[in-house]
Amino acid sequence: MSGIESKTIIIGIQARCTSSRLPNKVLKKVGKYSIIHNVLSAAHSSCGYINAHSDKSGLRASIVVLTPFKDPLITTLATARNIDIICGDEEHVLSRYLLLRDAYKPDYIVRITADCPLVPPYLITKFIYIACKGGYDYISNADAEFRTAMDGVDVEVISKKAWAWLEKQELTPNERQHVTLKLRTARPVAELKMGAVVHHFDLSNIKLSVDTEEDLQDVRNMFARTNEKLKLAKETYGDRNVHRV
């Protein structure tokens, strides 16, 4: 990463408590902590790694949560340390990200949704480095046409140039709600450098995002199985010799 000019990155986590299929879903627990807590922990880990290496990479990262106006999530998060909050229109999710862009003026915003409690920190970090090193305006693993990532580990990195392009487009209500849909369906966009991340195996049939009570139970089961194996590995090899990727 040596030689990369200084860049600021904000991990923008969109979250709400008003889901009709599973109300207050981001406050429901997976393991000891809420879904939103798990997502924030992943983002914190990624920021911690990036900032610890900022002297070599020139990158600095932070986190902002984006919620609708009057969402009870705001009160819950207000007590969390080092978490800024942007409030905006519930259905026009893109407008919340544009408010974030205007308030903080980052070089890149990483889009994460708060219904993905098992998103790995290293994946967020990897995408940030790929975007910055490659000078991409948009890169993700979320394009349905060639998706190989599990549903629930989506990471999108969007440059300020791509946000400016989105702002100029005539968008449908669906495109305003799903933020980057226009970018993916309009590709390639001549003035933007766009790319995709294709994982080594096609795991796109696995769902780890939480939309329903059934999803929640599936994720809890996955979390419990993984942590049981993690515990066994540490008992066998010792804490320092077990690595998570």
Summary of the structure (lengths in Angstrom):
residues: 245
radius of gyration: 17.8
end to end distance: 20.2
largest distance: 57.3
contacts: 784
relative contact order: 0.16
helix: 44%
strand: 18%
